[in-house]
Amino acid sequence: MYSYTDIQMDKTRTAQKASFFSITGNVLLALCKWLAGYFGNSYALIADAIESTADIFSSILVLLGLRYAGKPADENHPYGHGRIEPLVTFAVVGFLIISATIIAIESIDNIRTPHEGPKPFTLLVLGAIIIWKELSCRLVMRKAKQTGSTSLKADAWHHRSDAITSVAAFMGISFAIYMGEGYESADDWAALLAALIILYNSYRILKPAWGEIMDKDMYADTAADICDFSKTVSGVMDTEKCHIRKSGMSYYVDLHIIVDKNITVKEGHDTAHELKRRLMACKPEIADILIHVEPSE
């Protein structure tokens, strides 16, 4: 059976590999978008390239955060270093908001300025990008759920955001090419729409990370499972409350159990220790459990 430490190391390695994948993909895609946008005269593609460039830096931040979060607990950090993850997520959101702001300002400026329409070949580039980014999102999201990493989940949403902005760019360029002269700005309107989508996704990424750092109760199903499991252990009559908080890819549980008021302190202590042993064996994602013993009425 794997120990908690083994499982956490495995999760960290999995998350870091997914992060390396994101960085490599974003570098290649940003380069393709910059070249296609410049030579294809498409600001929607250039806007997409701006986001992908920001994604490179945010993915590097995610990787550094994962490495720091994977450090074991020490004297100064008895709960480990996992809280760096939501902080990294805040930085990722910051990159997204900056990207959206730059795209929006440039889009409005281009809408006001007459310019040549986009080239048809840009649609082929965008089609390939949309498929790749959606596949990337699903792969990284699967790894995020597998590891429980908040920052990796944010990175996955980055890929989805990139795919959506590419769809908006595809629609804008298609409209500009199909309608012809006088509709060149459709490409820029698509870029503006992409900026709004990026801002909305920023909110979606920020909300769970904020809840995690504020210890919001977001694990009701897991708490119910723990309470049900506890009542199967000999000596546990019922549970009074169960609170769960997340730190990085680990969970910390505060559990109140009810035992027979007539048993000795040692018997209550032994019951709590047996419950803790069995719970942590059953749910290795739990880093620690603090059990408080209550006497029955």
C-alpha positions in Angstrom: 0.0 0.0 0.0 1.3 3.5 -0.9 2.0 5.9 2.0 0.6 9.5 2.0 4.1 10.7 1.1 4.4 8.4 -1.9 1.0 9.4 -3.2 1.8 13.2 -2.8 5.1 12.8 -4.6 3.3 10.9 -7.4 0.7 13.7 -7.6 3.4 16.4 -7.7 5.2 14.6 -10.5 2.0 14.2 -12.5 1.1 17.8 -12.1 4.6 19.0 -13.0 4.5 16.9 -16.2 1.2 18.5 -17.2 2.6 21.9 -16.5 5.7 21.2 -18.7 3.2 20.1 -21.4 1.4 23.5 -21.1 4.5 25.5 -21.3 5.8 23.7 -24.4 2.4 24.0 -26.2 2.0 27.6 -25.3 5.4 28.6 -26.7 4.8 26.9 -30.0 1.2 28.2 -30.3 2.2 31.8 -29.4 4.9 31.7 -32.1 2.4 30.4 -34.7 -0.2 33.0 -33.8 2.2 35.9 -33.9 3.5 34.9 -37.4 0.0 34.1 -38.8 -1.5 37.2 -37.3 1.3 39.5 -38.6 1.4 38.0 -42.1 -2.3 37.3 -42.3 -3.2 40.9 -41.2 -5.5 39.6 -38.4 -5.6 41.4 -35.1 -7.9 38.7 -33.7 -5.0 36.3 -34.2 -2.5 38.7 -32.7 -4.9 39.1 -29.7 -4.8 35.4 -29.4 -1.0 35.5 -29.5 -1.0 38.0 -26.7 -3.0 35.7 -24.5 -0.8 32.7 -25.4 2.3 34.7 -24.6 0.8 35.5 -21.1 -0.1 31.8 -20.8 3.6 31.0 -21.1 4.5 33.1 -18.1 1.5 31.9 -16.1 2.3 28.2 -16.8 5.9 28.8 -15.6 4.4 30.3 -12.4 2.2 27.2 -12.0 5.2 24.9 -12.4 7.2 26.9 -9.8 4.2 26.9 -7.5 3.8 23.1 -7.9 7.4 22.5 -7.0 7.2 24.7 -3.9 3.9 23.2 -2.9 5.4 19.7 -3.1 8.0 20.5 -0.3 7.3 18.5 2.8 6.1 20.0 6.1 8.8 21.5 8.3 9.1 23.3 11.7 8.0 26.6 10.2 5.3 25.1 8.0 3.6 22.3 9.9 0.8 22.2 7.4 3.1 22.0 4.4 3.6 24.5 1.6 0.4 23.9 -0.3 -1.2 27.3 0.2 1.2 28.6 -2.5 -1.2 27.0 -5.1 -4.1 29.4 -4.7 -1.6 32.3 -4.5 -0.2 31.2 -7.9 -3.7 31.0 -9.2 -4.2 34.7 -8.3 -1.1 35.5 -10.3 -2.4 33.5 -13.2 -5.7 35.5 -13.1 -3.6 38.7 -13.0 -1.9 37.7 -16.3 -5.3 37.0 -17.8 -6.8 40.3 -16.8 -3.7 42.2 -18.1 -4.0 40.3 -21.4 -7.7 41.0 -21.7 -7.1 44.7 -21.1 -4.4 45.0 -23.7 -6.5 43.2 -26.2 -9.6 45.3 -25.5 -7.7 48.6 -25.9 -6.0 47.6 -29.1 -9.3 46.2 -30.5 -11.1 49.5 -29.9 -8.2 51.4 -31.5 -8.3 49.1 -34.6 -12.1 49.4 -34.9 -11.7 53.1 -35.2 -8.9 52.9 -37.7 -9.6 51.7 -41.3 -7.3 48.8 -42.3 -6.9 45.9 -44.7 -9.0 42.7 -44.0 -7.5 39.4 -42.8 -6.1 36.8 -45.1 -8.1 33.5 -45.7 -5.2 31.2 -44.7 -5.5 32.5 -41.1 -8.7 30.4 -40.8 -6.7 27.2 -41.3 -4.3 28.2 -38.6 -7.1 29.0 -36.2 -8.9 25.7 -37.0 -5.8 23.7 -36.0 -5.3 25.9 -32.9 -8.9 25.4 -31.7 -8.6 21.6 -31.8 -5.2 21.5 -30.1 -6.2 23.9 -27.3 -9.4 22.0 -26.5 -7.5 18.7 -26.4 -4.9 20.4 -24.2 -7.6 21.7 -21.8 -9.1 18.2 -21.4 -5.7 16.6 -20.8 -4.6 19.1 -18.2 -8.0 19.2 -16.6 -7.9 15.4 -16.2 -4.5 15.7 -14.5 -5.9 18.6 -12.3 -8.7 16.4 -11.1 -6.4 13.4 -10.6 -4.0 15.5 -8.4 -6.5 17.9 -6.9 -4.3 20.9 -7.9 -6.0 24.3 -8.0 -3.3 26.0 -10.0 -3.3 23.2 -12.6 -7.0 23.5 -12.9 -6.5 27.2 -13.6 -4.0 26.3 -16.2 -6.5 24.0 -17.8 -9.0 26.8 -17.9 -6.3 28.9 -19.6 -6.3 26.4 -22.5 -10.1 26.5 -22.7 -10.1 30.3 -22.6 -7.6 30.2 -25.5 -9.8 27.8 -27.5 -12.8 30.1 -27.0 -10.9 33.2 -28.0 -9.7 31.3 -31.1 -13.3 30.4 -31.9 -14.3 34.1 -31.6 -11.4 35.0 -33.9 -12.4 32.3 -36.4 -15.9 33.7 -36.6 -14.7 37.3 -36.9 -12.2 36.5 -39.7 -14.8 34.4 -41.5 -17.3 37.2 -41.4 -14.8 39.8 -42.6 -13.7 37.6 -45.5 -17.2 36.6 -46.5 -18.7 40.1 -46.3 -15.7 41.7 -48.0 -14.9 45.4 -48.2 -16.3 47.5 -45.4 -16.4 44.7 -42.9 -12.7 44.5 -42.1 -13.3 45.5 -38.5 -15.3 42.3 -37.8 -11.9 40.8 -37.0 -11.3 43.4 -34.3 -14.8 43.0 -32.9 -14.0 39.3 -32.5 -10.9 40.3 -30.6 -12.9 42.6 -28.3 -15.4 39.7 -27.7 -12.4 37.5 -26.8 -11.2 40.0 -24.2 -14.6 39.9 -22.5 -14.6 36.1 -22.5 -11.1 36.1 -21.0 -12.3 38.4 -18.2 -15.3 36.0 -17.5 -13.0 33.0 -17.3 -10.7 35.0 -15.0 -13.6 35.2 -12.6 -14.3 31.5 -12.9 -10.7 30.6 -12.1 -10.4 33.1 -9.2 -13.6 32.0 -7.4 -12.6 28.5 -6.2 -9.0 29.7 -5.4 -10.4 32.5 -3.3 -12.7 29.9 -1.5 -9.7 27.7 -0.9 -7.5 30.3 0.7 -10.5 31.5 2.8 -11.2 27.9 4.0 -14.7 28.0 2.4 -16.7 24.9 3.0 -16.5 23.3 -0.5 -16.2 19.6 0.4 -19.7 18.6 1.7 -19.7 15.3 -0.2 -16.3 14.3 1.2 -17.3 15.3 4.7 -20.5 13.2 4.4 -18.4 10.2 3.3 -16.1 10.6 6.3 -19.0 10.8 8.7 -20.6 7.7 7.2 -17.3 5.8 7.3 -16.7 6.9 10.9 -19.9 5.3 12.2 -18.7 1.9 10.9 -15.8 1.9 13.4 -16.4 0.1 16.6 -17.0 2.6 19.5 -18.1 5.5 17.3 -21.8 6.1 18.1 -22.2 9.1 15.8 -20.4 12.2 14.4 -21.2 15.8 15.4 -19.4 17.8 12.8 -16.7 17.5 10.1 -14.8 20.4 8.7 -12.4 20.0 5.7 -9.8 22.5 4.4 -7.5 22.1 1.5 -3.8 23.0 1.3 -2.2 22.4 -2.1 -3.1 18.8 -3.1 -3.8 17.7 0.5 -6.8 17.8 2.8 -6.9 18.5 6.6 -9.9 17.3 8.5 -11.4 18.4 11.9 -13.8 15.7 13.1 -16.0 15.5 16.2 -17.2 12.0 17.2 -19.6 10.9 19.8 -18.7 7.9 22.1 -20.3 6.2 25.0 -20.0 8.6 28.0 -19.3 5.6 30.4 -16.1 4.4 28.7 -12.7 5.5 30.0 -10.6 8.3 28.6 -8.1 5.8 27.3 -10.9 3.8 25.5 -12.1 7.0 23.9 -8.5 7.9 22.9 -8.0 4.4 21.4 -11.2 4.7 19.4 -10.2 8.0 18.0 -6.7 6.7 17.0 -8.2 3.6 15.3 -10.7 5.8 13.4 -7.8 8.1 12.3 -5.7 5.1 11.2 -8.5 3.6 9.1 -9.6 6.9 7.6 -6.1 7.8 6.4 -5.7 4.3 5.0 -9.0 4.6 3.1 -8.4 8.2 2.0 -4.7 8.8 1.3 -5.3 12.3 0.0 -5.9 13.3 3.7 -2.7 14.7 5.2 -3.9 14.8 8.8 -7.1 14.4 10.9 -7.8 16.0 14.2 -10.5 14.1 16.1 -12.3 15.5 19.1 -14.2 13.1 21.3 -17.6 14.0 22.7 -19.5 12.0 25.3 -23.0 10.7 24.5 -26.0 12.4 26.1 
